[in-house]
Amino acid sequence: MSARPARGEGSRLWAGFRRHRKRSLATAVLVLLAVLHAAGLWRLSPLERMDEALYDRRLQLTMPGTLDERVVIIDIDERSLARVGQWPWSRTRVAALVRELIERQQVAALGLDVVFAEPDGSSGLQNLEQLAREDLRDNAAFGDWLARAAPSLNYDQQLAAALQSGPVALGYYFSSDQDARRSGALPRPLAVLDALPHGMLQWDGYGGNIAPLTVVAHTAGFFNSVADPDGKVRAVPLIAGFDSAFYESLSLAMLRLGRGQSPLQVRRVGGRADGELSSVVVGVGADRLQVPLDTRGTALVPYRGPGGPAGGSFRYISALDVLEGRLEPGQLKGRYALLGFTTPGLMDLRATPVGEAYPGVEVHANLVSGMLDGRIAARPDYSAAYEVVLLFLLGAVLAIGLPMLPVGGALALGLALLGGLLALDLSLYLGAGLVMPLAASLVLTLTALAANMALGYFVESRAKRELARQFATYVPPELVRQMERNPERYSMQARAEELTVMFCDLRGFTTLSETMEPLALQALLNDVLTRLTHVIRAHQGTIDKYMGDCVMAFWGAPVAMPGHARLAVDAALAMLQSMRALNAERAVHGAPPVLVGIGLNTGVMSVGNMGSDLRRAYTVIGDAVNLAARLEALTRVYDVGLIASEVTMKQAASAGHIWQELDRVRVKGKHQAVTIHTVRAAGGHDDAELRAELALWEQALRLWRAGAFAEFSEIVNILTQQHANFYLYRLYGQRVASCLQAPPAPGWDGTTVFEAK
């Protein structure tokens, strides 16, 4: 039972899609461009910048904005530099700072975001050794004293001893330049490989600490950051490659150090030995931490909030307060401490998504905090495939849905898709820690919506203008406006529809015209047709054509009207009333009346634009139309203003008009008899006397069709005497008189046959 409607609905959808294929094609082109971008075949810089901006906004909206007590920053700030002196400080000062943090404060790990690239020349030990060699070679006593005093005079050795005494991670940096400069010493690598993973960041130079410090420190890590094309630091490498070896970052080295030198495992995509980087795992068992990486070996920095001492994310402690012992013993016990700078003059500030002048040392603090919480988001290796699939699905919905919907529906669909994309992206970010590309999907939705709206505006505007041009002379303006809202639903192509058609002719107009001057005749005809046309349009009828003094109209097309028969009957009654008003005006001037005859029929007919290659017209044709024309001609026979078929009468019954059956007729061209009716009173005008008259007439018709002519004649005579002005009864009086004189042949059923048109 449901298969046929489904096929009909599918055919309508396909027809609608074909009408809007240009808009669908435009959307498909946009989808193709977006897919090329997502697949990396044609990268669009504006979309990349937009993805970065969307990531920044996502990050800003979801930052904790709370203080993490586990990580502290020992700040070599302006106050420290003013009291101790400009950087670099004497290694004895740094050694004292390190010992205070390790021995008295008992930090879990200390990371030094500084580089000691050269020996400390402030101790004077080198000058004393030179003096001993050149001028006092024979002074054995001075040589012995120098040997005993060397440890206290060698400030680098004092710092080395401090570094060796606790969990300290030295900092250094990698570089890439034309000279591939290398200074200082590198720590032992995590691993040495035959070949580094494809896509991993690799460097050819470095700036390390002096060897005496590097060899005694528990560990060391590089503090490089990677800026995006807009200069902002969103990701920092956790492992890097140098000379076919793995090295770890300062934040990762601190994390492992604070967890008791936890082992580190580097994982690759799919677990393949030759695969690209995917993550690093710190520790083993239930206590392990897995940190996602991209193929470069970088991790997204999980910024907690604005940077700096007033940012509220981490506690900043002045290095001067530490040196002068102002902290209570053990106040920083178990915490991760980072030594770094916030003073602008030392140039350790970075542009980040959460601040344009963000302390570099706090970048590492965020990484340590994020790794401890497992709060580092990932850009998975399948993100490109995800984006391509999403774009195809989105494109299919847009290409099919947008052209098929009106403006309001298209806007609703576009907004729903945008909301769904944002909700999906946020749920993946918050629920699974995944950073997925979003810009191409958003731009595709917006541009497809804009393109469809623009194309729809121009195409539909042209369609509306064409529709108005085609139908304006036939259809009332209010129906044209209704059609303009959905022009694709209306067509000039012929189709079969059940409609109600009207023929209205001026009776006796030929005789009237013979007595009038041409201009007067023209004025009268124009006046009559104008009045009739206004009535038809007021009742939503479509003017088919004017044929001399005849008007042809129909109801139910091009705009569908469930009550087309009632509208046509109401229009016919209003037209008769309009002629009565005209005749009242003419009577004042002694002019003869203008009479009209109206024929109405309801049935299936063909409607559409028909005619020749030179001239076409929107019209109706068919047997139902021919019958309406025959009924209009019969108004002269029965001397009534309106004759309607039984189908029309029944479909207009809701109006409450009082109908009278006139006859059962067989007109030329029709083999089947048709019962015809006229309206004796409009709806709302109930008349007991009229009801009694019609009841008597119905009784008479039954006698007439039964061939009881004598009984019928008695009733007709009564009706004729009571309603002498109603010609119908006189007509039947003449008919019954003929039948009484010459009875009809057997099989007679009272049907009147008309051979003439």
C-alpha positions in Angstrom: 0.0 0.0 0.0 2.9 2.4 0.7 5.1 1.5 -2.2 3.4 3.7 -4.7 3.4 7.0 -2.6 7.1 6.3 -1.9 7.9 6.1 -5.6 5.8 9.2 -6.2 7.7 11.0 -3.5 11.0 9.8 -4.9 10.1 11.0 -8.4 9.2 14.4 -7.0 12.5 14.6 -5.2 14.4 13.6 -8.4 12.5 16.2 -10.4 13.3 18.8 -7.8 16.9 17.8 -7.8 17.0 18.1 -11.6 15.5 21.6 -11.4 18.2 22.7 -9.0 21.2 20.8 -10.5 23.2 24.0 -11.0 23.1 24.8 -7.3 24.0 21.2 -6.5 26.9 21.3 -8.9 28.1 24.6 -7.3 28.1 22.8 -3.9 29.9 19.8 -5.4 32.7 22.1 -6.7 33.1 23.6 -3.2 33.2 20.1 -1.7 36.0 19.1 -4.2 38.1 22.2 -3.2 37.6 21.4 0.5 38.6 17.7 0.0 41.7 18.7 -2.0 42.7 20.9 1.0 42.0 18.2 3.6 43.9 15.5 1.6 46.9 17.8 1.4 46.8 18.0 -2.4 46.1 21.7 -2.4 46.6 23.4 0.9 44.7 26.7 1.4 46.6 29.0 3.8 43.4 30.8 4.9 41.9 27.5 6.1 45.1 26.6 7.9 45.1 30.0 9.7 41.4 29.6 10.5 42.0 26.1 12.0 44.7 27.6 14.2 42.4 30.4 15.3 39.6 27.8 16.0 42.1 25.8 18.1 43.1 28.9 20.0 39.5 29.7 20.8 38.7 26.1 21.8 41.7 26.2 24.1 40.8 29.5 25.6 37.3 28.4 26.4 38.3 25.2 28.1 41.4 26.2 30.1 41.1 25.3 33.8 42.1 28.8 34.9 43.2 27.4 38.3 46.4 27.3 40.3 48.5 24.1 40.0 50.5 23.8 43.3 52.5 20.8 42.0 54.7 23.0 39.7 56.5 26.2 40.8 58.6 28.7 38.9 61.7 30.1 40.5 61.8 33.5 38.8 65.0 35.4 38.1 63.0 38.6 38.2 63.9 42.3 38.2 64.1 42.3 42.0 66.6 39.4 41.9 68.7 41.0 39.2 68.7 44.3 41.1 70.1 42.7 44.3 72.4 40.0 43.0 73.5 41.7 39.7 72.9 41.2 36.1 72.8 37.8 34.5 74.9 35.6 34.2 75.4 35.2 37.9 78.4 33.7 39.5 78.2 29.9 39.5 78.5 30.0 43.3 75.2 31.9 43.5 73.5 29.4 41.2 75.0 26.6 43.2 73.6 28.1 46.4 70.2 28.4 44.7 70.3 24.8 43.6 71.3 23.5 47.0 68.6 25.5 48.7 65.9 24.0 46.4 67.3 20.4 46.6 68.4 20.1 50.2 66.3 22.5 52.2 63.1 22.7 50.0 63.3 19.1 48.9 61.8 19.6 45.4 60.9 16.5 43.4 62.8 17.8 40.4 64.5 21.0 39.4 64.7 22.1 35.8 67.1 24.8 34.7 65.8 26.8 31.8 69.2 28.3 31.3 72.5 27.3 29.5 75.9 27.4 31.1 77.8 27.5 27.8 81.1 28.8 29.0 83.3 28.4 32.1 82.8 30.9 34.9 85.6 33.4 34.7 84.6 35.3 37.8 86.5 33.0 40.2 90.0 34.1 39.2 91.3 30.5 39.3 92.4 30.6 35.6 94.6 33.7 36.3 96.2 32.2 39.4 97.1 29.0 37.4 98.6 31.1 34.7 100.7 33.1 37.3 101.9 29.9 38.9 103.0 28.5 35.5 104.9 31.6 34.4 106.3 33.5 37.4 106.3 31.2 40.4 107.4 27.8 39.0 109.9 27.4 41.8 107.6 28.5 44.5 106.5 25.0 45.8 104.6 26.5 48.8 102.4 28.6 46.5 101.7 25.6 44.3 100.7 23.5 47.3 98.4 26.3 48.5 96.8 26.6 45.0 96.1 22.9 44.9 94.4 23.0 48.3 92.4 26.2 47.4 91.4 25.1 43.8 88.0 23.5 44.8 86.9 26.6 46.6 88.1 28.9 43.8 86.6 26.8 40.9 82.9 28.0 40.8 82.0 25.6 38.0 83.1 22.7 40.2 80.9 24.1 43.0 77.9 24.2 40.7 78.7 20.7 39.4 78.8 19.4 43.0 75.4 21.0 43.6 73.9 19.5 40.4 75.2 16.1 41.4 73.6 16.3 44.8 70.0 16.0 43.7 67.4 15.6 40.9 68.4 18.4 38.6 67.8 18.6 34.8 70.0 20.9 32.9 68.6 22.8 29.9 70.1 23.1 26.4 68.9 23.8 22.9 69.2 22.5 19.4 69.6 24.7 16.4 69.6 24.5 12.6 71.7 27.0 10.6 74.1 27.1 7.7 77.2 26.7 10.0 75.6 23.9 12.1 77.4 25.3 15.1 77.9 23.1 18.1 79.0 24.3 21.5 79.2 22.6 24.9 78.3 19.0 25.5 75.2 17.0 24.9 73.8 14.5 27.4 73.5 10.8 26.6 70.7 10.2 24.0 67.7 8.1 24.8 68.4 5.8 21.9 70.6 5.6 18.8 68.9 4.4 15.6 69.9 3.6 12.0 67.3 6.0 10.8 65.0 8.5 12.6 61.2 8.3 12.0 59.9 10.0 8.9 58.6 13.5 9.7 60.4 13.8 13.0 62.1 17.2 13.8 65.9 16.9 13.3 68.6 19.4 14.1 72.2 19.8 13.0 73.5 22.1 15.7 73.2 22.6 19.4 74.2 24.9 22.3 74.9 22.8 25.4 76.4 23.2 28.8 80.1 22.9 29.6 81.2 19.3 29.9 81.9 19.4 33.7 78.3 20.3 34.3 76.8 18.0 31.7 78.5 14.8 32.9 77.5 15.2 36.5 73.9 16.3 36.1 71.3 13.5 36.6 69.7 14.4 33.3 69.2 17.2 30.7 66.6 18.2 28.2 66.3 20.7 25.4 63.9 23.6 25.7 63.2 24.3 22.1 59.8 25.5 21.0 58.2 25.4 17.5 56.4 28.5 16.4 53.6 28.3 13.8 53.6 30.6 10.7 51.8 33.2 12.7 54.6 33.2 15.3 52.6 31.5 18.1 53.8 28.6 20.1 51.0 26.0 20.2 53.2 22.8 20.3 56.6 22.0 21.7 58.8 19.0 20.8 59.0 16.4 23.5 61.6 14.3 21.6 63.9 15.4 18.8 66.4 13.9 16.5 70.1 14.7 16.2 72.7 12.5 14.5 70.4 9.5 14.3 69.6 9.7 18.0 66.6 10.5 20.2 66.8 13.3 22.8 64.2 14.3 25.3 62.8 17.8 26.2 63.4 19.6 29.5 59.8 19.1 30.6 59.9 15.4 29.8 63.2 15.0 31.5 61.8 16.7 34.6 58.7 14.5 34.7 60.8 11.3 34.5 63.2 12.7 37.1 60.4 13.6 39.5 59.0 10.1 39.2 62.2 8.4 40.1 63.8 8.3 36.7 60.8 6.5 35.1 61.7 4.6 32.0 60.6 6.1 28.7 59.2 4.3 25.7 58.7 5.9 22.3 55.8 4.5 20.3 55.1 4.6 16.6 51.9 4.5 14.5 50.5 1.0 14.3 53.2 -0.3 16.5 55.5 -0.7 13.4 59.2 -0.4 13.9 59.5 1.8 10.9 56.3 3.8 11.6 55.9 7.5 12.4 55.9 8.8 15.9 52.6 8.5 17.8 53.3 8.9 21.6 55.7 8.5 24.4 55.0 6.4 27.6 56.5 7.4 30.9 56.7 4.6 33.5 55.3 1.1 33.6 52.1 -0.6 34.8 49.1 1.3 36.2 51.3 4.3 37.1 52.4 5.0 33.5 51.6 8.2 31.6 51.0 8.2 27.9 51.6 11.5 26.1 50.3 11.8 22.4 52.7 13.2 19.8 52.3 14.2 16.2 54.7 12.9 13.6 57.2 15.7 14.3 57.5 14.6 17.9 55.7 17.7 19.2 52.9 17.8 21.8 50.2 20.5 22.1 50.9 22.7 25.1 47.9 22.4 27.5 47.9 26.1 28.7 46.1 26.5 32.0 45.5 30.2 31.7 47.2 33.6 31.2 50.9 33.6 31.8 53.2 35.4 34.2 53.2 35.9 38.0 49.7 37.4 37.9 48.3 34.7 35.5 47.1 32.4 38.3 48.2 29.1 36.8 51.5 28.6 38.7 53.1 30.0 41.8 56.0 32.3 41.0 58.8 32.6 43.6 61.5 35.2 43.3 65.0 33.7 43.1 66.1 36.3 45.6 63.7 34.9 48.2 65.1 31.5 47.7 68.7 32.7 47.9 68.1 34.6 51.1 66.3 31.7 52.7 62.9 33.4 53.2 61.0 30.2 52.5 60.2 27.8 55.3 62.1 24.5 55.1 60.3 21.9 53.0 57.8 24.5 51.8 58.3 23.2 48.2 58.7 19.6 49.1 57.7 17.2 46.3 57.1 19.9 43.8 58.5 20.3 40.3 60.5 23.6 40.2 61.6 25.4 37.1 64.3 28.1 37.1 63.8 30.7 34.5 63.3 34.4 33.5 60.3 36.7 33.2 62.2 39.9 32.8 61.7 41.3 29.3 65.4 42.2 29.0 66.4 38.5 28.9 64.2 37.8 25.9 62.6 34.6 27.2 59.1 35.6 26.2 56.9 33.8 23.6 53.8 34.6 21.6 51.1 31.9 22.5 47.4 31.5 22.0 46.8 32.8 25.5 49.2 35.7 25.5 51.5 37.7 23.2 54.4 37.9 25.8 54.2 34.6 27.6 57.2 33.5 29.7 59.0 30.6 28.1 59.7 28.9 31.4 55.9 28.7 31.9 55.5 26.8 28.7 57.5 24.0 30.2 55.5 24.3 33.4 52.3 23.8 31.4 53.7 20.7 29.8 54.7 19.1 33.1 51.3 19.9 34.6 49.5 18.6 31.5 51.5 15.4 31.4 50.8 14.7 35.1 47.1 15.1 34.5 47.0 13.3 31.2 45.5 16.5 29.8 47.5 16.9 26.6 45.3 16.8 23.5 46.2 15.0 20.3 46.0 15.6 16.6 45.6 11.9 15.5 47.3 10.6 12.4 43.9 9.8 10.9 42.6 13.4 11.2 43.0 14.0 7.4 40.9 10.9 6.6 38.3 12.0 9.2 38.1 15.4 7.6 37.8 14.0 4.1 34.9 11.6 5.1 33.2 14.4 7.1 33.4 16.7 4.1 31.9 14.1 1.7 29.0 13.5 4.1 28.5 17.2 4.7 28.7 17.9 1.0 26.1 15.2 0.2 23.6 16.8 2.7 24.3 20.3 1.4 24.2 19.4 -2.3 20.9 17.6 -1.9 19.2 19.5 0.9 19.9 23.1 0.3 18.5 23.4 -3.3 15.4 21.5 -2.3 14.5 23.8 0.6 13.0 27.3 0.6 15.1 30.2 2.0 13.9 29.6 5.6 14.5 25.9 5.4 17.9 26.3 3.9 18.9 28.7 6.6 17.7 26.3 9.2 19.6 23.4 7.7 22.8 25.5 7.5 22.5 26.6 11.1 21.7 23.0 12.2 24.8 21.7 10.4 27.0 24.5 11.8 25.7 23.7 15.3 26.2 20.0 14.8 29.8 20.5 13.6 30.7 22.7 16.6 29.1 20.2 19.0 30.9 17.2 17.4 34.2 19.0 17.5 33.8 20.1 21.1 32.7 16.7 22.2 35.8 15.1 20.6 38.0 17.7 22.2 36.5 17.5 25.7 35.6 13.8 25.7 38.5 12.2 23.9 41.2 14.9 23.9 41.2 15.0 20.1 41.9 18.1 18.1 40.3 17.6 14.7 40.3 20.0 11.7 37.1 22.1 11.6 37.7 25.1 9.4 37.1 23.4 6.0 33.8 22.0 7.2 32.6 25.3 8.6 33.7 27.3 5.5 32.1 24.6 3.2 28.8 24.9 5.0 28.8 28.7 5.0 30.0 29.1 1.4 27.6 26.4 0.2 24.7 28.1 2.0 25.8 31.5 0.6 26.2 30.1 -2.9 22.8 28.4 -2.8 21.1 31.5 -1.5 22.8 33.7 -4.2 22.1 31.3 -7.0 18.6 30.6 -5.7 17.9 34.3 -5.5 19.0 34.9 -9.1 17.5 31.7 -10.5 14.3 32.0 -8.5 14.0 35.7 -9.2 14.2 35.0 -12.9 11.7 32.1 -12.5 9.4 34.4 -10.6 9.6 37.1 -13.2 9.0 34.6 -15.9 6.1 33.0 -13.9 4.6 36.4 -13.4 4.9 37.3 -17.0 3.3 34.1 -18.1 0.4 34.0 -15.6 -0.3 37.7 -14.9 -2.9 38.0 -17.6 -4.7 34.8 -16.5 -4.4 34.6 -12.7 -5.3 37.1 -10.0 -2.4 39.0 -8.6 -2.7 37.4 -5.1 -2.4 33.9 -6.7 0.6 35.1 -8.7 2.3 36.2 -5.5 1.5 32.8 -4.0 3.0 31.1 -7.0 6.1 33.3 -6.8 6.9 31.9 -3.3 7.5 28.4 -4.8 7.8 28.9 -8.5 9.3 25.4 -9.0 5.9 23.9 -8.1 4.2 25.5 -11.1 4.7 24.7 -14.8 3.1 25.5 -18.1 3.4 21.9 -19.2 0.1 20.2 -19.9 -1.3 17.8 -17.2 -4.6 16.2 -16.3 -6.4 17.8 -13.4 -9.9 17.9 -12.0 -11.0 21.5 -12.4 -14.1 23.6 -12.6 -14.6 25.5 -15.8 -16.9 28.4 -16.6 -18.3 29.9 -19.8 -20.1 33.2 -19.5 -21.8 34.7 -22.6 -23.8 37.9 -23.1 -27.3 36.9 -24.2 -28.8 38.9 -27.0 -25.6 41.0 -27.4 -25.6 40.6 -31.2 -29.1 42.2 -31.4 -28.1 44.9 -29.0 -24.9 45.7 -30.9 -26.9 46.4 -34.1 -28.5 49.4 -32.5 -25.3 50.9 -31.0 -22.5 53.0 -32.4 -19.1 51.2 -32.5 -17.5 53.4 -29.7 -20.6 53.0 -27.5 -20.6 49.3 -28.1 -16.9 49.1 -27.3 -17.4 51.0 -24.1 -20.3 48.8 -23.0 -18.4 45.6 -23.8 -15.3 46.7 -22.0 -17.4 47.7 -19.0 -19.2 44.4 -18.9 -16.0 42.3 -19.3 -14.2 44.4 -16.7 -16.9 43.8 -14.1 -17.0 40.1 -14.8 -13.2 39.8 -14.8 -13.0 41.6 -11.4 -15.5 39.1 -9.9 -13.6 36.1 -11.3 -10.3 37.4 -10.0 -11.8 38.2 -6.6 -12.9 34.5 -6.4 -9.4 33.3 -7.4 -10.4 32.2 -10.9 -8.0 31.9 -13.8 -9.0 33.8 -16.9 -8.6 31.5 -19.9 -9.7 33.8 -22.7 -12.1 36.4 -24.0 -14.1 35.2 -27.1 -16.0 38.3 -28.4 -18.7 38.7 -25.8 -17.8 35.5 -24.0 -15.5 35.0 -21.0 -13.9 31.6 -20.3 -12.3 30.9 -16.9 -11.4 28.0 -14.6 -10.6 27.2 -11.0 -8.0 24.8 -9.5 -5.0 25.6 -11.7 -2.2 26.7 -11.8 -2.7 27.0 -8.0 -4.4 23.9 -6.5 -7.7 24.7 -4.8 -9.6 22.0 -2.9 -12.8 24.0 -3.1 -12.6 25.1 -6.7 -16.3 24.1 -7.5 -17.6 26.3 -4.6 -15.4 29.2 -5.7 -16.7 29.0 -9.2 -20.4 28.9 -8.1 -19.8 31.8 -5.8 -18.2 33.7 -8.6 -21.1 32.9 -11.0 -23.6 34.2 -8.5 -21.5 37.4 -7.9 -21.3 37.9 -11.7 -25.1 37.7 -12.0 -25.4 40.2 -9.1 -22.9 42.5 -10.8 -25.0 42.4 -14.0 -28.1 43.3 -12.0 -26.3 46.3 -10.6 -25.2 47.3 -14.1 -28.8 47.0 -15.4 -30.1 49.1 -12.6 -27.7 51.9 -13.7 -28.7 51.4 -17.4 -32.4 51.5 -16.5 -32.0 55.0 -15.1 -30.9 56.1 -18.6 -33.6 54.0 -20.3 -31.0 51.6 -21.8 -32.0 48.0 -22.3 -30.6 45.4 -19.8 -27.5 43.3 -20.4 -28.1 39.6 -19.7 -25.6 36.8 -19.3 -25.7 33.1 -19.3 -23.2 31.0 -17.3 -22.4 27.4 -17.7 -20.3 25.5 -15.0 -18.9 22.0 -15.1 -16.4 20.1 -12.9 -14.3 17.2 -14.2 -10.9 16.0 -15.4 -9.4 18.1 -18.2 -6.0 18.9 -19.6 -4.5 22.1 -18.5 -1.3 23.8 -19.7 0.3 26.0 -22.3 -1.1 25.0 -25.6 -1.1 26.3 -29.2 1.2 26.7 -32.1 4.9 27.6 -32.4 3.8 31.2 -33.1 1.3 31.6 -30.3 0.4 29.7 -27.2 -2.0 30.2 -24.3 -2.5 28.7 -20.9 -5.9 26.9 -21.3 -8.0 23.9 -20.6 -9.4 21.3 -23.1 -11.4 18.1 -22.9 -14.9 16.7 -22.7 -15.5 18.4 -19.4 -14.7 21.8 -21.0 -17.0 21.1 -23.9 -19.9 20.2 -21.6 -19.5 23.6 -19.8 -19.8 25.4 -23.1 -23.0 23.4 -23.9 -24.5 24.2 -20.5 -23.9 27.9 -21.1 -25.9 27.6 -24.4 -28.7 25.9 -22.5 -29.2 29.0 -20.3 -31.1 30.4 -23.2 -33.4 27.3 -23.5 -34.3 27.3 -19.8 -34.1 31.1 -19.4 -31.9 31.0 -16.3 -28.7 32.9 -15.6 -26.7 29.9 -14.4 -26.6 26.2 -15.2 -24.3 23.8 -13.5 -23.7 20.1 -13.8 -24.6 17.8 -11.0 -20.9 17.2 -10.2 -20.3 20.9 -9.7 -23.5 21.2 -7.6 -22.4 18.4 -5.2 -18.9 19.7 -4.8 -20.2 23.2 -4.0 -22.8 21.9 -1.5 -20.9 23.3 1.5 -21.9 26.8 0.4 -25.5 26.1 1.4 -27.0 27.5 -1.8 -30.5 26.4 -2.7 -30.4 24.4 -6.0 -33.2 23.4 -8.3 -32.8 20.6 -10.8 -33.7 21.7 -14.3 -33.5 18.6 -16.4 -31.6 15.6 -17.5 -30.1 16.3 -20.9 -27.9 14.7 -23.5 -26.0 17.4 -25.4 -24.2 17.1 -28.7 -21.0 15.1 -28.4 -22.0 13.3 -25.2 -23.6 9.9 -25.1 -24.3 10.0 -21.3 -27.1 12.1 -19.9 -26.2 14.9 -17.5 -28.4 16.3 -14.8 -28.4 20.0 -14.8 -29.2 22.5 -12.0 -29.5 26.2 -11.2 -29.3 28.2 -8.0 -32.6 29.6 -6.8 -31.2 31.3 -3.7 -27.8 31.9 -2.3 -26.6 30.3 0.9 -28.1 31.9 4.0 -31.4 32.9 2.4 -33.7 30.1 3.5 -37.3 30.5 2.3 -40.0 28.1 3.4 -42.2 29.0 0.4 -39.2 28.3 -1.9 -38.6 25.0 -0.2 -42.2 24.0 -0.7 -42.0 24.9 -4.3 -38.9 22.9 -4.9 -40.3 19.9 -3.1 -43.4 20.0 -5.3 -41.1 20.3 -8.4 -39.1 17.2 -7.4 -42.4 15.3 -7.1 -43.3 16.5 -10.6 -39.9 15.5 -12.1 -40.4 11.9 -10.8 -43.8 11.8 -12.5 -42.3 13.3 -15.7 -39.6 10.6 -15.9 -42.1 7.9 -15.1 -44.2 9.0 -18.0 -47.2 10.0 -15.8 -47.9 13.0 -18.0 -51.5 13.7 -16.8 -50.4 13.8 -13.1 -47.3 15.8 -14.1 -49.5 18.3 -16.1 -51.6 19.0 -13.0 -48.6 19.8 -10.9 -46.9 21.9 -13.6 -50.2 23.9 -14.0 -50.2 24.6 -10.3 -46.5 25.8 -10.4 -47.1 27.9 -13.5 -50.0 29.7 -11.8 -48.1 30.3 -8.6 -44.8 31.3 -10.4 -45.9 32.8 -13.7 -42.6 34.6 -14.1 -40.4 31.5 -13.9 -40.1 30.3 -17.5 -39.1 26.7 -16.5 -42.7 25.7 -15.6 -44.1 27.2 -18.8 -41.4 25.3 -20.8 -42.4 22.0 -19.2 -46.1 22.9 -19.7 -45.4 23.0 -23.4 -43.5 19.8 -23.3 -46.1 17.8 -21.5 -48.8 19.1 -23.8 -46.9 17.7 -26.8 -46.4 14.4 -25.0 -50.1 14.1 -24.2 -50.9 14.7 -27.9 -48.1 12.4 -29.2 -46.9 10.0 -26.5 -43.1 9.3 -26.8 -41.8 5.9 -27.8 -41.3 3.0 -25.3 -38.1 3.4 -23.2 -38.6 7.1 -22.8 -36.9 8.3 -19.5 -37.5 12.1 -19.6 -34.0 12.9 -20.9 -34.0 15.9 -23.3 -31.7 15.5 -26.3 -30.0 18.6 -27.8 -28.4 18.0 -31.2 -27.3 21.6 -31.8 -24.3 23.1 -30.1 
